[in-house]
Every structure is written in C-alpha cells, then in structure tokens.
Amino acid sequence: MERNEADVTTALAPQFAALTASDRCDRCGAQAYLRVELQTGGELLFCAHHAREHGDKLRSIASNVQDETHKLQPSSTTASDSDS
C-alpha cells in the first residue's frame, strides 16, 4: 500500500520529557521543577525556590520553559477520618 501526504498527521510530540526526582537544580542540587531551554542552546534546571527567584530573567533568555512547580501543590487528602 502506498502512502501519500494525506497520511501524515500533525500531532506534536512533547517537547520535553517530564522532570523526575533525578533531575537536580543547577543552582543548589535540590529536585528540579523548572527546565529552561536557552535561546543560545543548552538547558538549565532549577528547583522551585530558584525558579521563583530567577524566573523573570530566565524567561527573558529562554526559548522554551517547562514549569512543573504545580507538582508541589498540597494533596487534597484530609485527616478528618483519622482524627476520630
């Protein structure tokens, strides 16, 4: 069976793989939650603290930013059942 141009999809692959516990902040070594791809090439990783501290400057020199700081939100579980 021959393929033609109509068989090609326009789906995009994710730009970055998810950050993991082994990804470490380039500033302090803590777990990284922000990946910055620089306009000049290369990438930097930052923990949430350093991402907040340097975020505006990083975004100004970045070509892409992967922000996973939302993973730090407290869970929605409650202790009400265990309190009784």
All heavy atoms as a GROMACS GRO file, in nm:
protein
  635
    1MET      N    1   0.083  -0.118   0.000
    1MET     CA    2   0.000   0.000   0.000
    1MET      C    3   0.088   0.125   0.000
    1MET      O    4   0.180   0.137   0.079
    1MET     CB    5  -0.090  -0.002   0.123
    1MET     CG    6  -0.181   0.115   0.132
    1MET     SD    7  -0.290   0.092   0.275
    1MET     CE    8  -0.371   0.244   0.270
    2GLU      N    9   0.060   0.217  -0.088
    2GLU     CA   10   0.137   0.340  -0.096
    2GLU      C   11   0.082   0.443   0.002
    2GLU      O   12  -0.037   0.449   0.027
    2GLU     CB   13   0.128   0.399  -0.238
    2GLU     CG   14   0.221   0.332  -0.334
    2GLU     CD   15   0.221   0.405  -0.467
    2GLU    OE1   16   0.230   0.529  -0.467
    2GLU    OE2   17   0.211   0.336  -0.568
    3ARG      N   18   0.173   0.526   0.055
    3ARG     CA   19   0.131   0.636   0.142
    3ARG      C   20   0.137   0.764   0.062
    3ARG      O   21   0.217   0.779  -0.029
    3ARG     CB   22   0.227   0.648   0.260
    3ARG     CG   23   0.216   0.528   0.353
    3ARG     CD   24   0.296   0.548   0.477
    3ARG     NE   25   0.236   0.658   0.552
    3ARG     CZ   26   0.297   0.726   0.648
    3ARG    NH1   27   0.418   0.695   0.683
    3ARG    NH2   28   0.237   0.823   0.711
    4ASN      N   29   0.052   0.857   0.097
    4ASN     CA   30   0.059   0.989   0.036
    4ASN      C   31   0.062   1.094   0.145
    4ASN      O   32   0.055   1.062   0.264
    4ASN     CB   33  -0.058   1.011  -0.061
    4ASN     CG   34  -0.193   1.008   0.007
    4ASN    OD1   35  -0.206   1.054   0.120
    4ASN    ND2   36  -0.293   0.955  -0.060
    5GLU      N   37   0.073   1.218   0.109
    5GLU     CA   38   0.084   1.326   0.207
    5GLU      C   39  -0.035   1.332   0.301
    5GLU      O   40  -0.023   1.377   0.414
    5GLU     CB   41   0.101   1.460   0.136
    5GLU     CG   42   0.237   1.472   0.071
    5GLU     CD   43   0.252   1.605   0.002
    5GLU    OE1   44   0.214   1.614  -0.115
    5GLU    OE2   45   0.300   1.699   0.069
    6ALA      N   46  -0.150   1.287   0.259
    6ALA     CA   47  -0.268   1.292   0.344
    6ALA      C   48  -0.257   1.197   0.462
    6ALA      O   49  -0.328   1.211   0.561
    6ALA     CB   50  -0.393   1.259   0.262
    7ASP      N   51  -0.165   1.100   0.457
    7ASP     CA   52  -0.147   1.006   0.567
    7ASP      C   53  -0.066   1.065   0.682
    7ASP      O   54  -0.059   1.007   0.789
    7ASP     CB   55  -0.075   0.880   0.518
    7ASP     CG   56  -0.159   0.801   0.419
    7ASP    OD1   57  -0.283   0.806   0.429
    7ASP    OD2   58  -0.098   0.736   0.332
    8VAL      N   59  -0.004   1.177   0.663
    8VAL     CA   60   0.081   1.238   0.765
    8VAL      C   61  -0.006   1.313   0.865
    8VAL      O   62  -0.094   1.388   0.828
    8VAL     CB   63   0.182   1.336   0.700
    8VAL    CG1   64   0.267   1.403   0.806
    8VAL    CG2   65   0.269   1.261   0.599
    9THR      N   66   0.022   1.290   0.994
    9THR     CA   67  -0.054   1.362   1.097
    9THR      C   68   0.022   1.487   1.139
    9THR      O   69   0.142   1.499   1.116
    9THR     CB   70  -0.076   1.274   1.222
    9THR    OG1   71   0.050   1.253   1.283
    9THR    CG2   72  -0.140   1.142   1.186
   10THR      N   73  -0.049   1.578   1.203
   10THR     CA   74   0.014   1.700   1.252
   10THR      C   75   0.029   1.698   1.403
   10THR      O   76   0.056   1.800   1.464
   10THR     CB   77  -0.068   1.823   1.210
   10THR    OG1   78  -0.200   1.810   1.262
   10THR    CG2   79  -0.070   1.838   1.059
   11ALA      N   80   0.010   1.582   1.466
   11ALA     CA   81   0.026   1.571   1.611
   11ALA      C   82   0.170   1.603   1.648
   11ALA      O   83   0.264   1.562   1.579
   11ALA     CB   84  -0.012   1.431   1.657
   12LEU      N   85   0.186   1.673   1.758
   12LEU     CA   86   0.319   1.712   1.804
   12LEU      C   87   0.362   1.624   1.921
   12LEU      O   88   0.283   1.597   2.011
   12LEU     CB   89   0.320   1.858   1.849
   12LEU     CG   90   0.288   1.961   1.741
   12LEU    CD1   91   0.280   2.100   1.803
   12LEU    CD2   92   0.393   1.958   1.632
   13ALA      N   93   0.484   1.582   1.919
   13ALA     CA   94   0.540   1.509   2.032
   13ALA      C   95   0.570   1.609   2.144
   13ALA      O   96   0.595   1.727   2.116
   13ALA     CB   97   0.669   1.439   1.989
   14PRO      N   98   0.567   1.565   2.269
   14PRO     CA   99   0.602   1.656   2.378
   14PRO      C  100   0.742   1.710   2.359
   14PRO      O  101   0.831   1.638   2.314
   14PRO     CB  102   0.594   1.569   2.502
   14PRO     CG  103   0.530   1.442   2.462
   14PRO     CD  104   0.538   1.432   2.313
   15GLN      N  105   0.761   1.836   2.393
   15GLN     CA  106   0.893   1.896   2.375
   15GLN      C  107   0.994   1.843   2.474
   15GLN      O  108   1.110   1.827   2.443
   15GLN     CB  109   0.882   2.047   2.389
   15GLN     CG  110   0.824   2.108   2.265
   15GLN     CD  111   0.873   2.246   2.248
   15GLN    OE1  112   0.814   2.337   2.298
   15GLN    NE2  113   0.981   2.263   2.177
   16PHE      N  114   0.950   1.818   2.596
   16PHE     CA  115   1.040   1.771   2.699
   16PHE      C  116   0.979   1.649   2.766
   16PHE      O  117   0.858   1.640   2.783
   16PHE     CB  118   1.057   1.877   2.809
   16PHE     CG  119   1.119   2.005   2.763
   16PHE    CD1  120   1.046   2.122   2.762
   16PHE    CD2  121   1.251   2.010   2.724
   16PHE    CE1  122   1.103   2.240   2.723
   16PHE    CE2  123   1.309   2.129   2.684
   16PHE     CZ  124   1.235   2.245   2.684
   17ALA      N  125   1.063   1.560   2.812
   17ALA     CA  126   1.016   1.452   2.899
   17ALA      C  127   0.987   1.513   3.035
   17ALA      O  128   1.045   1.616   3.072
   17ALA     CB  129   1.124   1.346   2.911
   18ALA      N  130   0.899   1.452   3.110
   18ALA     CA  131   0.867   1.502   3.244
   18ALA      C  132   0.993   1.502   3.330
   18ALA      O  133   1.078   1.415   3.318
   18ALA     CB  134   0.759   1.416   3.307
   19LEU      N  135   1.003   1.601   3.416
   19LEU     CA  136   1.115   1.606   3.509
   19LEU      C  137   1.096   1.496   3.614
   19LEU      O  138   0.983   1.466   3.654
   19LEU     CB  139   1.121   1.743   3.576
   19LEU     CG  140   1.159   1.858   3.483
   19LEU    CD1  141   1.131   1.992   3.548
   19LEU    CD2  142   1.305   1.848   3.443
   20THR      N  143   1.204   1.438   3.658
   20THR     CA  144   1.199   1.330   3.756
   20THR      C  145   1.278   1.369   3.880
   20THR      O  146   1.348   1.472   3.881
   20THR     CB  147   1.257   1.199   3.699
   20THR    OG1  148   1.398   1.218   3.680
   20THR    CG2  149   1.190   1.161   3.569
   21ALA      N  150   1.273   1.285   3.981
   21ALA     CA  151   1.347   1.311   4.105
   21ALA      C  152   1.498   1.313   4.082
   21ALA      O  153   1.571   1.371   4.161
   21ALA     CB  154   1.312   1.206   4.210
   22SER      N  155   1.545   1.255   3.974
   22SER     CA  156   1.689   1.256   3.947
   22SER      C  157   1.734   1.385   3.878
   22SER      O  158   1.854   1.410   3.867
   22SER     CB  159   1.729   1.134   3.864
   22SER     OG  160   1.667   1.138   3.738
   23ASP      N  161   1.639   1.469   3.832
   23ASP     CA  162   1.674   1.598   3.774
   23ASP      C  163   1.699   1.695   3.887
   23ASP      O  164   1.613   1.716   3.974
   23ASP     CB  165   1.561   1.649   3.683
   23ASP     CG  166   1.546   1.567   3.557
   23ASP    OD1  167   1.648   1.543   3.490
   23ASP    OD2  168   1.433   1.525   3.528
   24ARG      N  169   1.817   1.755   3.891
   24ARG     CA  170   1.858   1.837   4.003
   24ARG      C  171   1.881   1.982   3.962
   24ARG      O  172   1.922   2.012   3.850
   24ARG     CB  173   1.988   1.784   4.064
   24ARG     CG  174   1.990   1.635   4.096
   24ARG     CD  175   1.868   1.583   4.167
   24ARG     NE  176   1.863   1.620   4.307
   24ARG     CZ  177   1.764   1.588   4.389
   24ARG    NH1  178   1.661   1.519   4.344
   24ARG    NH2  179   1.766   1.625   4.513
   25CYS      N  180   1.854   2.073   4.054
   25CYS     CA  181   1.872   2.217   4.034
   25CYS      C  182   2.020   2.247   4.008
   25CYS      O  183   2.107   2.200   4.081
   25CYS     CB  184   1.824   2.291   4.159
   25CYS     SG  185   1.849   2.470   4.155
   26ASP      N  186   2.046   2.323   3.903
   26ASP     CA  187   2.183   2.361   3.870
   26ASP      C  188   2.240   2.461   3.971
   26ASP      O  189   2.361   2.482   3.975
   26ASP     CB  190   2.189   2.422   3.730
   26ASP     CG  191   2.169   2.318   3.622
   26ASP    OD1  192   2.215   2.203   3.639
   26ASP    OD2  193   2.105   2.350   3.520
   27ARG      N  194   2.156   2.518   4.051
   27ARG     CA  195   2.200   2.619   4.148
   27ARG      C  196   2.235   2.557   4.284
   27ARG      O  197   2.336   2.589   4.343
   27ARG     CB  198   2.088   2.722   4.162
   27ARG     CG  199   2.117   2.839   4.245
   27ARG     CD  200   2.200   2.936   4.169
   27ARG     NE  201   2.228   3.043   4.264
   27ARG     CZ  202   2.285   3.154   4.234
   27ARG    NH1  203   2.321   3.177   4.112
   27ARG    NH2  204   2.307   3.243   4.324
   28CYS      N  205   2.146   2.465   4.334
   28CYS     CA  206   2.167   2.414   4.470
   28CYS      C  207   2.161   2.262   4.482
   28CYS      O  208   2.190   2.210   4.589
   28CYS     CB  209   2.063   2.476   4.564
   28CYS     SG  210   1.894   2.417   4.535
   29GLY      N  211   2.121   2.191   4.377
   29GLY     CA  212   2.118   2.046   4.382
   29GLY      C  213   1.986   1.986   4.430
   29GLY      O  214   1.972   1.865   4.434
   30ALA      N  215   1.888   2.069   4.466
   30ALA     CA  216   1.757   2.018   4.506
   30ALA      C  217   1.684   1.964   4.382
   30ALA      O  218   1.728   1.985   4.269
   30ALA     CB  219   1.675   2.129   4.570
   31GLN      N  220   1.572   1.895   4.404
   31GLN     CA  221   1.495   1.842   4.291
   31GLN      C  222   1.450   1.956   4.200
   31GLN      O  223   1.401   2.058   4.246
   31GLN     CB  224   1.375   1.763   4.339
   31GLN     CG  225   1.298   1.699   4.224
   31GLN     CD  226   1.187   1.607   4.270
   31GLN    OE1  227   1.181   1.569   4.386
   31GLN    NE2  228   1.101   1.570   4.178
   32ALA      N  229   1.467   1.938   4.070
   32ALA     CA  230   1.432   2.041   3.972
   32ALA      C  231   1.285   2.032   3.933
   32ALA      O  232   1.232   1.922   3.914
   32ALA     CB  233   1.518   2.028   3.848
   33TYR      N  234   1.221   2.148   3.924
   33TYR     CA  235   1.082   2.157   3.879
   33TYR      C  236   1.067   2.254   3.762
   33TYR      O  237   0.957   2.277   3.716
   33TYR     CB  238   0.991   2.202   3.994
   33TYR     CG  239   0.974   2.095   4.097
   33TYR    CD1  240   1.055   2.090   4.209
   33TYR    CD2  241   0.877   1.996   4.081
   33TYR    CE1  242   1.040   1.989   4.303
   33TYR    CE2  243   0.861   1.896   4.174
   33TYR     CZ  244   0.943   1.893   4.285
   33TYR     OH  245   0.927   1.793   4.377
   34LEU      N  246   1.176   2.310   3.715
   34LEU     CA  247   1.174   2.402   3.602
   34LEU      C  248   1.290   2.371   3.510
   34LEU      O  249   1.405   2.362   3.555
   34LEU     CB  250   1.185   2.547   3.652
   34LEU     CG  251   1.163   2.654   3.545
   34LEU    CD1  252   1.014   2.681   3.530
   34LEU    CD2  253   1.235   2.782   3.582
   35ARG      N  254   1.260   2.351   3.381
   35ARG     CA  255   1.364   2.330   3.280
   35ARG      C  256   1.357   2.447   3.184
   35ARG      O  257   1.251   2.481   3.133
   35ARG     CB  258   1.341   2.200   3.204
   35ARG     CG  259   1.442   2.180   3.091
   35ARG     CD  260   1.414   2.054   3.010
   35ARG     NE  261   1.462   1.938   3.084
   35ARG     CZ  262   1.391   1.828   3.103
   35ARG    NH1  263   1.268   1.816   3.056
   35ARG    NH2  264   1.442   1.726   3.171
   36VAL      N  265   1.472   2.510   3.161
   36VAL     CA  266   1.480   2.625   3.073
   36VAL      C  267   1.571   2.591   2.956
   36VAL      O  268   1.688   2.560   2.976
   36VAL     CB  269   1.535   2.750   3.148
   36VAL    CG1  270   1.544   2.869   3.055
   36VAL    CG2  271   1.450   2.781   3.270
   37GLU      N  272   1.516   2.593   2.836
   37GLU     CA  273   1.596   2.575   2.715
   37GLU      C  274   1.638   2.715   2.671
   37GLU      O  275   1.554   2.801   2.645
   37GLU     CB  276   1.513   2.507   2.608
   37GLU     CG  277   1.592   2.474   2.483
   37GLU     CD  278   1.504   2.401   2.383
   37GLU    OE1  279   1.469   2.284   2.407
   37GLU    OE2  280   1.471   2.463   2.281
   38LEU      N  281   1.767   2.739   2.665
   38LEU     CA  282   1.819   2.872   2.634
   38LEU      C  283   1.816   2.901   2.484
   38LEU      O  284   1.832   2.810   2.402
   38LEU     CB  285   1.961   2.885   2.686
   38LEU     CG  286   1.977   2.861   2.837
   38LEU    CD1  287   2.124   2.855   2.873
   38LEU    CD2  288   1.905   2.968   2.916
   39GLN      N  289   1.799   3.027   2.450
   39GLN     CA  290   1.800   3.070   2.310
   39GLN      C  291   1.934   3.042   2.246
   39GLN      O  292   1.942   3.017   2.126
   39GLN     CB  293   1.769   3.220   2.300
   39GLN     CG  294   1.630   3.256   2.343
   39GLN     CD  295   1.608   3.407   2.352
   39GLN    OE1  296   1.696   3.485   2.318
   39GLN    NE2  297   1.491   3.446   2.398
   40THR      N  298   2.039   3.042   2.326
   40THR     CA  299   2.175   3.019   2.275
   40THR      C  300   2.211   2.872   2.271
   40THR      O  301   2.322   2.836   2.233
   40THR     CB  302   2.277   3.093   2.363
   40THR    OG1  303   2.262   3.048   2.498
   40THR    CG2  304   2.259   3.243   2.355
   41GLY      N  305   2.118   2.785   2.313
   41GLY     CA  306   2.143   2.642   2.319
   41GLY      C  307   2.168   2.598   2.462
   41GLY      O  308   2.200   2.679   2.548
   42GLY      N  309   2.150   2.472   2.487
   42GLY     CA  310   2.169   2.420   2.622
   42GLY      C  311   2.044   2.437   2.706
   42GLY      O  312   1.944   2.495   2.662
   43GLU      N  313   2.050   2.385   2.827
   43GLU     CA  314   1.936   2.396   2.917
   43GLU      C  315   1.984   2.410   3.060
   43GLU      O  316   2.096   2.370   3.093
   43GLU     CB  317   1.842   2.276   2.904
   43GLU     CG  318   1.899   2.146   2.956
   43GLU     CD  319   1.800   2.030   2.947
   43GLU    OE1  320   1.709   2.034   2.862
   43GLU    OE2  321   1.816   1.935   3.025
   44LEU      N  322   1.898   2.467   3.143
   44LEU     CA  323   1.924   2.481   3.284
   44LEU      C  324   1.807   2.422   3.360
   44LEU      O  325   1.692   2.430   3.315
   44LEU     CB  326   1.940   2.629   3.322
   44LEU     CG  327   2.057   2.703   3.260
   44LEU    CD1  328   2.046   2.852   3.290
   44LEU    CD2  329   2.188   2.648   3.315
   45LEU      N  330   1.834   2.364   3.478
   45LEU     CA  331   1.730   2.309   3.563
   45LEU      C  332   1.732   2.384   3.695
   45LEU      O  333   1.839   2.416   3.748
   45LEU     CB  334   1.755   2.160   3.588
   45LEU     CG  335   1.760   2.070   3.466
   45LEU    CD1  336   1.800   1.928   3.506
   45LEU    CD2  337   1.627   2.069   3.394
   46PHE      N  338   1.611   2.411   3.750
   46PHE     CA  339   1.602   2.484   3.876
   46PHE      C  340   1.496   2.425   3.967
   46PHE      O  341   1.392   2.379   3.922
   46PHE     CB  342   1.567   2.632   3.851
   46PHE     CG  343   1.680   2.708   3.789
   46PHE    CD1  344   1.686   2.725   3.652
   46PHE    CD2  345   1.782   2.760   3.866
   46PHE    CE1  346   1.791   2.794   3.593
   46PHE    CE2  347   1.888   2.829   3.809
   46PHE     CZ  348   1.892   2.846   3.671
   47CYS      N  349   1.522   2.429   4.097
   47CYS     CA  350   1.422   2.393   4.197
   47CYS      C  351   1.317   2.504   4.198
   47CYS      O  352   1.335   2.610   4.136
   47CYS     CB  353   1.487   2.379   4.334
   47CYS     SG  354   1.556   2.533   4.401
   48ALA      N  355   1.208   2.481   4.269
   48ALA     CA  356   1.100   2.580   4.273
   48ALA      C  357   1.149   2.712   4.334
   48ALA      O  358   1.114   2.820   4.287
   48ALA     CB  359   0.981   2.526   4.351
   49HIS      N  360   1.230   2.705   4.439
   49HIS     CA  361   1.282   2.825   4.504
   49HIS      C  362   1.362   2.911   4.407
   49HIS      O  363   1.336   3.031   4.392
   49HIS     CB  364   1.369   2.786   4.624
   49HIS     CG  365   1.452   2.898   4.677
   49HIS    ND1  366   1.402   2.997   4.757
   49HIS    CD2  367   1.582   2.928   4.656
   49HIS    CE1  368   1.498   3.084   4.786
   49HIS    NE2  369   1.609   3.044   4.726
   50HIS      N  370   1.457   2.852   4.339
   50HIS     CA  371   1.539   2.929   4.246
   50HIS      C  372   1.463   2.966   4.119
   50HIS      O  373   1.493   3.067   4.056
   50HIS     CB  374   1.670   2.854   4.216
   50HIS     CG  375   1.765   2.862   4.330
   50HIS    ND1  376   1.799   2.751   4.405
   50HIS    CD2  377   1.830   2.967   4.386
   50HIS    CE1  378   1.882   2.789   4.502
   50HIS    NE2  379   1.902   2.919   4.492
   51ALA      N  380   1.363   2.887   4.082
   51ALA     CA  381   1.278   2.924   3.969
   51ALA      C  382   1.202   3.053   4.001
   51ALA      O  383   1.191   3.142   3.917
   51ALA     CB  384   1.180   2.811   3.938
   52ARG      N  385   1.151   3.063   4.125
   52ARG     CA  386   1.081   3.187   4.165
   52ARG      C  387   1.179   3.304   4.172
   52ARG      O  388   1.149   3.414   4.129
   52ARG     CB  389   1.012   3.169   4.300
   52ARG     CG  390   0.884   3.089   4.294
   52ARG     CD  391   0.810   3.093   4.426
   52ARG     NE  392   0.887   3.034   4.535
   52ARG     CZ  393   0.886   2.905   4.568
   52ARG    NH1  394   0.812   2.820   4.499
   52ARG    NH2  395   0.958   2.861   4.669
   53GLU      N  396   1.296   3.278   4.228
   53GLU     CA  397   1.395   3.384   4.247
   53GLU      C  398   1.445   3.441   4.114
   53GLU      O  399   1.465   3.560   4.100
   53GLU     CB  400   1.512   3.331   4.329
   53GLU     CG  401   1.616   3.436   4.363
   53GLU     CD  402   1.727   3.381   4.451
   53GLU    OE1  403   1.708   3.277   4.518
   53GLU    OE2  404   1.835   3.444   4.453
   54HIS      N  405   1.466   3.355   4.016
   54HIS     CA  406   1.526   3.397   3.889
   54HIS      C  407   1.431   3.385   3.770
   54HIS      O  408   1.473   3.402   3.655
   54HIS     CB  409   1.651   3.313   3.860
   54HIS     CG  410   1.754   3.320   3.969
   54HIS    ND1  411   1.826   3.433   3.996
   54HIS    CD2  412   1.793   3.226   4.060
   54HIS    CE1  413   1.908   3.410   4.098
   54HIS    NE2  414   1.889   3.285   4.138
   55GLY      N  415   1.303   3.355   3.796
   55GLY     CA  416   1.207   3.326   3.690
   55GLY      C  417   1.196   3.430   3.580
   55GLY      O  418   1.198   3.397   3.462
   56ASP      N  419   1.183   3.558   3.618
   56ASP     CA  420   1.166   3.663   3.517
   56ASP      C  421   1.287   3.671   3.424
   56ASP      O  422   1.273   3.680   3.302
   56ASP     CB  423   1.140   3.798   3.583
   56ASP     CG  424   1.007   3.804   3.654
   56ASP    OD1  425   0.916   3.726   3.618
   56ASP    OD2  426   0.993   3.886   3.746
   57LYS      N  427   1.405   3.666   3.480
   57LYS     CA  428   1.528   3.673   3.400
   57LYS      C  429   1.540   3.549   3.312
   57LYS      O  430   1.574   3.558   3.194
   57LYS     CB  431   1.650   3.687   3.492
   57LYS     CG  432   1.781   3.688   3.418
   57LYS     CD  433   1.795   3.806   3.325
   57LYS     CE  434   1.934   3.806   3.264
   57LYS     NZ  435   1.947   3.903   3.157
   58LEU      N  436   1.510   3.431   3.369
   58LEU     CA  437   1.520   3.308   3.291
   58LEU      C  438   1.426   3.309   3.172
   58LEU      O  439   1.462   3.270   3.062
   58LEU     CB  440   1.489   3.187   3.380
   58LEU     CG  441   1.594   3.156   3.486
   58LEU    CD1  442   1.541   3.050   3.581
   58LEU    CD2  443   1.723   3.113   3.421
   59ARG      N  444   1.303   3.354   3.192
   59ARG     CA  445   1.205   3.358   3.083
   59ARG      C  446   1.247   3.455   2.972
   59ARG      O  447   1.216   3.434   2.856
   59ARG     CB  448   1.067   3.392   3.136
   59ARG     CG  449   1.010   3.278   3.221
   59ARG     CD  450   0.871   3.308   3.274
   59ARG     NE  451   0.832   3.228   3.387
   59ARG     CZ  452   0.807   3.098   3.387
   59ARG    NH1  453   0.820   3.031   3.276
   59ARG    NH2  454   0.770   3.034   3.495
   60SER      N  455   1.323   3.558   3.008
   60SER     CA  456   1.366   3.654   2.907
   60SER      C  457   1.477   3.599   2.817
   60SER      O  458   1.496   3.648   2.706
   60SER     CB  459   1.411   3.785   2.973
   60SER     OG  460   1.535   3.769   3.039
   61ILE      N  461   1.550   3.499   2.864
   61ILE     CA  462   1.659   3.442   2.784
   61ILE      C  463   1.626   3.302   2.732
   61ILE      O  464   1.709   3.238   2.669
   61ILE     CB  465   1.792   3.438   2.863
   61ILE    CG1  466   1.779   3.348   2.987
   61ILE    CG2  467   1.837   3.578   2.901
   61ILE    CD1  468   1.910   3.321   3.057
   62ALA      N  469   1.504   3.255   2.759
   62ALA     CA  470   1.466   3.118   2.724
   62ALA      C  471   1.398   3.111   2.588
   62ALA      O  472   1.326   3.202   2.548
   62ALA     CB  473   1.371   3.063   2.830
   63SER      N  474   1.419   2.999   2.520
   63SER     CA  475   1.341   2.971   2.400
   63SER      C  476   1.221   2.885   2.437
   63SER      O  477   1.117   2.893   2.374
   63SER     CB  478   1.426   2.903   2.293
   63SER     OG  479   1.477   2.780   2.340
   64ASN      N  480   1.235   2.803   2.542
   64ASN     CA  481   1.126   2.720   2.594
   64ASN      C  482   1.142   2.707   2.745
   64ASN      O  483   1.255   2.699   2.794
   64ASN     CB  484   1.127   2.579   2.533
   64ASN     CG  485   1.088   2.580   2.388
   64ASN    OD1  486   0.981   2.627   2.352
   64ASN    ND2  487   1.175   2.527   2.304
   65VAL      N  488   1.029   2.700   2.816
   65VAL     CA  489   1.031   2.679   2.961
   65VAL      C  490   0.934   2.567   2.994
   65VAL      O  491   0.819   2.570   2.951
   65VAL     CB  492   0.991   2.808   3.037
   65VAL    CG1  493   0.983   2.781   3.186
   65VAL    CG2  494   1.089   2.920   3.008
   66GLN      N  495   0.980   2.470   3.068
   66GLN     CA  496   0.896   2.362   3.118
   66GLN      C  497   0.882   2.382   3.268
   66GLN      O  498   0.976   2.362   3.344
   66GLN     CB  499   0.959   2.226   3.088
   66GLN     CG  500   0.879   2.110   3.141
   66GLN     CD  501   0.949   1.978   3.115
   66GLN    OE1  502   1.058   1.975   3.058
   66GLN    NE2  503   0.889   1.870   3.156
   67ASP      N  504   0.764   2.426   3.312
   67ASP     CA  505   0.740   2.457   3.452
   67ASP      C  506   0.652   2.348   3.513
   67ASP      O  507   0.536   2.333   3.476
   67ASP     CB  508   0.673   2.593   3.463
   67ASP     CG  509   0.656   2.641   3.605
   67ASP    OD1  510   0.666   2.559   3.699
   67ASP    OD2  511   0.632   2.761   3.624
   68GLU      N  512   0.707   2.272   3.606
   68GLU     CA  513   0.632   2.166   3.673
   68GLU      C  514   0.617   2.195   3.822
   68GLU      O  515   0.598   2.105   3.903
   68GLU     CB  516   0.701   2.031   3.651
   68GLU     CG  517   0.700   1.989   3.505
   68GLU     CD  518   0.753   1.848   3.483
   68GLU    OE1  519   0.779   1.775   3.581
   68GLU    OE2  520   0.769   1.813   3.365
   69THR      N  521   0.623   2.323   3.861
   69THR     CA  522   0.609   2.359   4.002
   69THR      C  523   0.470   2.327   4.055
   69THR      O  524   0.452   2.317   4.176
   69THR     CB  525   0.643   2.508   4.025
   69THR    OG1  526   0.561   2.588   3.940
   69THR    CG2  527   0.789   2.537   3.996
   70HIS      N  528   0.373   2.306   3.966
   70HIS     CA  529   0.239   2.268   4.010
   70HIS      C  530   0.240   2.134   4.084
   70HIS      O  531   0.150   2.106   4.163
   70HIS     CB  532   0.143   2.260   3.891
   70HIS     CG  533   0.181   2.153   3.792
   70HIS    ND1  534   0.279   2.173   3.696
   70HIS    CD2  535   0.140   2.026   3.779
   70HIS    CE1  536   0.294   2.060   3.626
   70HIS    NE2  537   0.210   1.970   3.675
   71LYS      N  538   0.342   2.054   4.064
   71LYS     CA  539   0.353   1.925   4.133
   71LYS      C  540   0.374   1.943   4.283
   71LYS      O  541   0.360   1.847   4.359
   71LYS     CB  542   0.468   1.843   4.076
   71LYS     CG  543   0.446   1.795   3.935
   71LYS     CD  544   0.564   1.715   3.888
   71LYS     CE  545   0.544   1.660   3.749
   71LYS     NZ  546   0.662   1.584   3.703
   72LEU      N  547   0.407   2.062   4.326
   72LEU     CA  548   0.433   2.089   4.467
   72LEU      C  549   0.308   2.130   4.544
   72LEU      O  550   0.314   2.154   4.663
   72LEU     CB  551   0.539   2.200   4.480
   72LEU     CG  552   0.676   2.160   4.428
   72LEU    CD1  553   0.767   2.282   4.422
   72LEU    CD2  554   0.737   2.053   4.516
   73GLN      N  555   0.194   2.138   4.478
   73GLN     CA  556   0.069   2.175   4.546
   73GLN      C  557   0.036   2.069   4.649
   73GLN      O  558   0.053   1.950   4.625
   73GLN     CB  559  -0.045   2.189   4.445
   73GLN     CG  560  -0.024   2.299   4.344
   73GLN     CD  561  -0.010   2.436   4.410
   73GLN    OE1  562  -0.083   2.469   4.502
   73GLN    NE2  563   0.085   2.514   4.363
   74PRO      N  564  -0.018   2.111   4.765
   74PRO     CA  565  -0.054   2.012   4.867
   74PRO      C  566  -0.163   1.919   4.815
   74PRO      O  567  -0.246   1.960   4.734
   74PRO     CB  568  -0.105   2.095   4.983
   74PRO     CG  569  -0.115   2.235   4.935
   74PRO     CD  570  -0.045   2.246   4.804
   75SER      N  571  -0.160   1.795   4.861
   75SER     CA  572  -0.261   1.699   4.816
   75SER      C  573  -0.396   1.736   4.876
   75SER      O  574  -0.405   1.807   4.975
   75SER     CB  575  -0.221   1.558   4.856
   75SER     OG  576  -0.223   1.547   4.996
   76SER      N  577  -0.501   1.684   4.817
   76SER     CA  578  -0.636   1.717   4.862
   76SER      C  579  -0.688   1.620   4.966
   76SER      O  580  -0.805   1.623   5.001
   76SER     CB  581  -0.730   1.722   4.743
   76SER     OG  582  -0.733   1.595   4.681
   77THR      N  583  -0.602   1.532   5.019
   77THR     CA  584  -0.648   1.438   5.122
   77THR      C  585  -0.665   1.512   5.254
   77THR      O  586  -0.600   1.612   5.281
   77THR     CB  587  -0.546   1.324   5.140
   77THR    OG1  588  -0.421   1.381   5.178
   77THR    CG2  589  -0.532   1.242   5.014
   78THR      N  590  -0.756   1.463   5.334
   78THR     CA  591  -0.781   1.524   5.464
   78THR      C  592  -0.757   1.422   5.573
   78THR      O  593  -0.764   1.302   5.551
   78THR     CB  594  -0.925   1.577   5.474
   78THR    OG1  595  -1.013   1.466   5.458
   78THR    CG2  596  -0.953   1.683   5.369
   79ALA      N  597  -0.732   1.469   5.691
   79ALA     CA  598  -0.708   1.382   5.805
   79ALA      C  599  -0.834   1.365   5.890
   79ALA      O  600  -0.828   1.311   5.998
   79ALA     CB  601  -0.594   1.438   5.889
   80SER      N  602  -0.948   1.411   5.843
   80SER     CA  603  -1.070   1.408   5.924
   80SER      C  604  -1.110   1.267   5.965
   80SER      O  605  -1.159   1.246   6.074
   80SER     CB  606  -1.186   1.477   5.850
   80SER     OG  607  -1.212   1.408   5.729
   81ASP      N  608  -1.087   1.167   5.880
   81ASP     CA  609  -1.124   1.030   5.915
   81ASP      C  610  -1.031   0.973   6.022
   81ASP      O  611  -1.073   0.894   6.104
   81ASP     CB  612  -1.118   0.940   5.791
   81ASP     CG  613  -1.228   0.973   5.691
   81ASP    OD1  614  -1.331   1.026   5.734
   81ASP    OD2  615  -1.208   0.946   5.572
   82SER      N  616  -0.907   1.014   6.023
   82SER     CA  617  -0.812   0.959   6.119
   82SER      C  618  -0.814   1.034   6.251
   82SER      O  619  -0.754   0.991   6.348
   82SER     CB  620  -0.671   0.960   6.061
   82SER     OG  621  -0.632   1.092   6.032
   83ASP      N  622  -0.883   1.149   6.258
   83ASP     CA  623  -0.890   1.228   6.379
   83ASP      C  624  -0.986   1.171   6.481
   83ASP      O  625  -0.978   1.201   6.598
   83ASP     CB  626  -0.931   1.373   6.350
   83ASP     CG  627  -0.820   1.449   6.277
   83ASP    OD1  628  -0.705   1.402   6.281
   83ASP    OD2  629  -0.851   1.553   6.218
   84SER      N  630  -1.082   1.088   6.439
   84SER     CA  631  -1.184   1.040   6.533
   84SER      C  632  -1.145   0.914   6.606
   84SER      O  633  -1.056   0.848   6.583
   84SER     CB  634  -1.316   1.016   6.461
   84SER     OG  635  -1.301   0.965   6.333
   0.00000   0.00000   0.00000
